[in-house]
Amino acid sequence: MSWKQQDSKYIAGTYARYDLEAVKGKGARCWDVNGKEYIDFTSGIGVNSLGFCDEDWAAAVSSQAQKLQHISNLYYTQPMEDLAQGLCQRTGMNKVFFCNSGAEANEGAIKTARKYSFDHYGKGRHKIVALENSFHGRTITTLSATGQAVFHQYFDPFTDGFLFAKANDIQDIKSKLSPDVCAVMVELIQGEGGVVPLREDFVREIAALCKEKDLLLIVDEVQTGMGRTGKLLCCEHYAIKPDIVTLAKGLGGGLPIGAVLLGEKCENTLGAGDHGTTYGGNPVACAGANVVLKKLDENLLEQVSQKGAYLKSRLLACKKVERVDGKGMMLGIAMKGKDSKQTAKECLERGLVVLTAKAKLRLLPPLNISREELEKGLAVLEEVLG
């Protein structure tokens, strides 16, 4: 029985898979069952920050797995403590809650915001303003916080308490800030929504409003965080200090991990028993994340900015490219007269793995992709996009 047959027979059909049976990878290259080589411009949807099988990352994960793979959050482990310290020191946030995914991180952020408001203002001040076209996860509550109608079907009833405002429209935001609102939740670049960056003035006005009204500002950096945009956190581009930042994807470098970074205002909001998760702060996942964080130094972050600018300039010269949105190496290509899914298939046939985001091609290459790998992938894009 082939892999595809096994998949069809035994795995729930929740994914429209592309025709690639991956066997192994190294750097930004992977190989299929027939030995065909592909350049990866996806990083596993932004997860493989250091590409496939980075030697230092693999060594740290392997070593930790042979010492202590899990013990639970009832006890202390060094990888978890080191990662918490590193994240707080690098981001200027005060405390961390560890979990396993972006959706879990956003759930933690939502609970923190509501608990903070309950502690300071009592019951009833619990609503959260999110943005239209946003995406915050696939649990019932994070789907409820997602501002895309296509996700609001089949699974009723959804969690109450979310309002949606138009992106880049500060007056619409203001109109939604009723007395029962406790937080505003945004992605600075809407990833699944089509790689749509928010305007800097809009974001800064939201931050000012939140400060004025004692609302928590939650920034979902599940996709934009951990160096993806050329800064450790995308909010650094906007010169803001959120109350809560959520991370996942690229933090673990290939293993499941999420984090809720808590600022001064809400660092002590969650007490014993208020929240938890069995695998949060797993020693093996944290060991890998520590390598990712260490390697994301100023030199690598600058390379991300430079390579992203280079990618954008080359793509804008293609005849079938209308524009390129995004920052660093989180790019969305708006095309002229080409379907994104069909174009992704054309790239795959030529040995390049890319993503889509609605009508756009989405590129999330490994942050440390080599110049040779970058050029090889660009050659395919230029062939497909003219």
N, C-alpha and C positions, 0 to 999 in steps of 0.2 A: 504494500500500500504506500503510495507517495505521500509526501508531506501535505500536499494540497488536499488529497483525499482524506487523510487523517483529520485535517483541520475542519473540513466540511462535515465529517461524521461526528467529531467529538467536541468541537469548540463552538460556543454560542456565536451566532453570526452577527456580532456587534460591530465588526470592522470590515470596511471595503478594502481588502488588501491589494497592494500592487504585486506584480509578478516578479518577486525577488525572493529567493530562498537563500538567506544569508547563512554562511558557515563560520567565517572568521573575519577579523578586522584588525587593522593597525593604523594608527594616526587617522587620517581622513580617507582611508581606503578600506573597502571590504570586498570579499569574494563570495560568489554563490557556489552552489553544489557542483557546477560544471567548471569552476575555476575562473569564471569571468570576473574581471576587476571592475569595481565601481568607485567613483569619487563621491564622498558623502557630504552634501551641503545641508544636512538636517540635524546632525548631532543627536539623533533619536528624539526629535522634537525638543531640542535645546537642552538635552540631558548630558550628553557626553562632552562636557566642557573641554576636556583634554583629548578628545578623539577616542578612538578605540584602543583599549589596552595600554594606556600610558604605563610605562614600566614602574615608575615610582608609586603611582596609584595602585597598581596591581600588587606590588610588593607589600604595601601598607595593609591592604585589604586581606591578602593571604596571611600575613603575619598575625594580624588581629584575630582572624578566624581560627587560627591554631592555638590561640591563647584563651579567648573568651568571646564567644559569638553572641551571647545574650545573657542577661541576668534579671532584667526588669528595672523599672524606675524606683523601686524601693531601696536601691543601693546606689553607690557612687561608682563611676568608671572614668578613667583618665581621658579616653578619647572624647567623651561627651563634655567633660569639664573644659578641656583644651579648646574644643570647637566653640563652646559658648563664650569663653574669654576672647578668642580670636575674632568672632563675629561682632561682639560688643565693642571691642577696641577699634576694629576697622570701620565700623559704621557709626559709632557715636551713640548707639542705642544702649539701653541699660540692662535688660534681661532678655532671656530667650526661652520660649517653649518649643520643644522638639516634637515633631510628629512624622508622618510618612509620605505626605503628598501635598500638592498645591491645594486641593479641595479641603483637606484636613486643616492646613494652615489658615485658609480663609474662614473655615468654621470657627477655629480658635480665635481669630480676629473679631468675628461677629459676636461671639460669646463675651470676649473681653470688653468690647464697646458697650454691650448691654449691661454687663455687670458694673462697669465703671459708672454708668448713668444711674443705675439702681442705687448704688452706694451713695451717690452724691445728691440725687434728686427724687428718689423713690420710684415706685412702680408707674409705668405708663409712658415713660420717655424712652422708647425702644426702637423707633423706626430708623432705617438707614437709607440714605440717598445714594444710589448707584447711577451709572450712566447708561444711556441707550447704546446698544451695540457692544456692550461689555461681555466678558466671559470670566466667571469665577469658579467654575467647577461643576461636577456632575452629581453630587449628593443632592438630596431634595432641597436643602437650604441654600447651597451655593448655586443651584439652578434657579432658585427663587430670586437670588441676588444678581442673576445674569440678565442683562437687558436686551435679549433677543427672543422675539415671540416664538421662533421655531422651536426653542427648547421648552416652551411652556405648554406642553401637550402630553397626553397619555398618563401622566403621573399625578394627577390631582388627588387630594388637595395639596397645593404648594404652601410653603411656610409664609405666614403673613409678616408684614412689617417692612416691606421694601418699596421705595419710590424710585422713579427713574426720571432723570433730567437729560436734556440734550447736551452732548459733548460740545465744548467750546462756546457755550451759551451761559454766561454767568447770571443773566437775569432769570433764566429758567431754573438754575440752581437755587437762587434766592427765593423763588416762588415756592420751592418745595421744602424750605427750611421752617416747617411748622414747629410749634412748641414740643411736640412729641418725638422729634428727631434727635438721635444721640450721636450720629456719625455720618461721614461721607466716605465712600469707598470708590477708588478709581484705579484703573490701569493707566500708566502714563503713555504707554503705547499699546493700543488695543490689538492684541496678537491674533486671537481666533476671529476677531471682528474684521480683520483685513489689514493688519499692520498699519494702524491709524494713530499717529502721534497726537497728543494733546498740545495745544498752544501753551507757551510758557506763561503768558500773562493770565490766562484762564486758571492754570494750576496755582499760581501764586495768589490769585484772588480767592480761590477756594481755601487755601491755607490760612489766609487772613480771616476769612469768615469763620472758620472752625475755631481759631484762637479767640476771636471776639465773643463767640456764643458758647464756648466750652464744649464744642463737639469734637470727637476724636476723628482725626484724619487717618484713614487706612489706605495705604498704597500697596496694591497687589503687584509684587515684583516676581511672581512665580516664573514668568518667562523673561522679563527684562533684567532681572537681578543677576548677580554673580558674574559681572564683567561683560555681559552680552552686548551692551551698548557702548562699551569703551570706558565706562566707569564701574566701580564695584556695584553701586546701586544706580539705577536710572535717575532717581530723585536728585542725585548730585548735579545732573544737567539743569535741573529746574531751581536749584538753590533753595530747597525747602527741607524742613525737618519734620517728617510725619510722626504721629503718635504711635502708629503700628505699621510695620512692614512685613509682608509675607514673602517667604522664599520657598523654593522646592527645585524641581528640574535640575539645573546646572550645579546646584550646591553639592550633590552627592557624586557627581562625575560618572554616574552609571548605576548607582544603587538608590533605592527609594529612601528619601528623607525630605522632610519639610521643616520649616522653622517660622515661628511668629516672633518677630523682634519687637520688644516693648520699650517705648520711650519713658521719660521721667514721670509723665503724668499718670501712666497706668502700669508702671512696673510692678506694683504690689497689689493690683486688682484681683488677680487670681490667687486664691489661697488653697490650702490642702483640701482636696476633694472637689474643688470647683471644676476641674477639667483633668483629662488624663488620656493616655493611650498606651497599650501594651508594649509596642515596639519603639516608641519615641526615644530618640537618643541611643539607638542601637549601636553597640561598640564598633561593629564592622562598618556600618554605614558612616559613622562619625570619623573613623580612621580614614576612609576615602575622602570625605569632605575636608578633613584637615589638610590633605595633600592639595586639593583643589584650591583652598583658600591661600595656602602658602605660595602656590605657583602664580596666583593672580596678583603679581606685584605690579608696580608702576610701569615697568618695561613691557610686560605682556599686555596690560590695558592700553598702552599707547599703540602697540602693534594692532590691537583690535580696531582702534579708531582709524589707523592708517590703511589697514587692509579693507575695512568697510568702505572708506572713501574711494579706494582704488576700484573695488567691485562696482560701486555706484557709477563712477565715471565711465568705466568700460561698458556697463549695461546701458547707460543713457545714449551711447553712440549706436545702439542697435535700432534698426528701422522699425521693428515691431514693439518697441518699448515706449510707452507714453510718459511714464515717470517712475521714480523709485522712491519709496517712502521708508522711513525708519532711521535708526541710529546704529553706529558701529556695525556689528555683524548680525543685526536683526533687520532684514530688509524685505520689503514687499514690492514686487514688480507689477505695475499696472500695464497691461498689454493692449495693443491695437489689433482687434479682430482675431484674437486667439482665446480659446477656452482653457482655463487654468488646469483642469484635471487632464485633459487631452495633452496639453503641453508637458505636464509632469510625466506622462507616459512616454512621450517622445524623448524626453531627457533620459529616462530610465533605459530605454532601448539603446541609447548611445553611451550608456555607462555613467550617468550622473543621477544621483538621488536628490530630489528636491521635494518641497512641501507645497501645499496650496493654502490660501486663506481667502475664502470666498472667490472673487474673480481674479485674485492675484496669485502669482507664484511667490512662495515664501522661502527665504534663504536663512538658515541658521547654522553656518559652518562651525566646526570645532574652533575654539578661540585660538588655538596654537597651530592652526593649519599651516603647512609649509607653502612657500611661494610656488613650488613645483605643482603641488596638489591644487592650489588656487588657480593657477594658469590652465591646468588640465580641465578643471570644471568649467572655467570661463569659456574655454574653446567650444565646449558642448553648448553652452547657453548662447554663444554668438552664432553658432550654426543653426540653432533652433529658432532664435529670435531675429535673425537677419542682420 
